[in-house]
Structure formats: C-alpha cells, structure tokens
Amino acid sequence: MFYSDRMETVSGVITRYNKKTVTVITDDGRRWNVSPGLLSKVTSGRSQASVGTITPIASKR
C-alpha cells in the first residue's frame, strides 16, 4: 500500500522489487513503479485465500 500523487490509497501485488523501484500491479490492472520507502504493509482488507501464491524475495546482500 502507498499513497498516489493525489493522496489516494493504492494497494496491489508486488511483481518486481529492486533497490530503487518496486513494481506494484493494482486490482484494476494499473502498474506503478514506486520507491520501496513509500510502501506500507497491508494488515487487513483481503483474505489470504484471495491473495494467491506468495513467493518470498531473498535479499541480494
């Protein structure tokens, strides 16, 4: 979850995670490239059954 330039809440699924940008695909199909520092973890809203497959992303350090 993050806030758009219009201060609207945007949530979706992370499809790519790099040092400088994270790609998030929203439920309506929009693609956002944002800084990882702007993201917040969503703790409620969707049930785990509707999320799908979750793949852990390992750090490259």
N, C-alpha and C positions, 0 to 999 in steps of 0.2 A: 504494500500500500504506500502511496505517496500523494502529494498534492500537485495538481497541474498548475500552469501559469495563471489560471483563473481561480485558483484556490479551491478547486473541486477535488474530492477524494477519488483517486484512481486505484483500482486493485486488479490483479490478474495473476498470471503464472509466469515465473521467471524462465526464460528459454535459453538465455546466454548470460554468463557472468564473467566479466573481465575486470582488471584493476580499475580502469577509468569509467567504463559504462556497463550497465546491466540492461538487457532487453527484456521488456515485460509485454506479454500479449494479454489484452483485456478480454472479458467475456464477449464483448461486441466485435472483436477481431482487430482492434486497433493495436499498433505496435509502437511502443515508447522506448526510447533509449535515454536512460537517466543515470545519474551518478549513484553509486552504491550507498553513499552517505545520506541520500534523500529517502531511502526505503525504510519502512517500518514493518514489523512482523504483524500479521493479522491473527488475532487470537480467537475471533468469533466470526460468525457470518455463514460460511459454507460448512456443510458437514464433511467429514472425512471421506464418506462414500462418493461424494461428487467431485473430489479433488483429482482422482486418477492416480497414476503411477508417479511416485516421488523418487527422484534419483539424487542421492547426496553428491555434492560437488566438493571434491578434495582441493585443498589449498596447494598451490604450486611451490610453496616455500621449502 
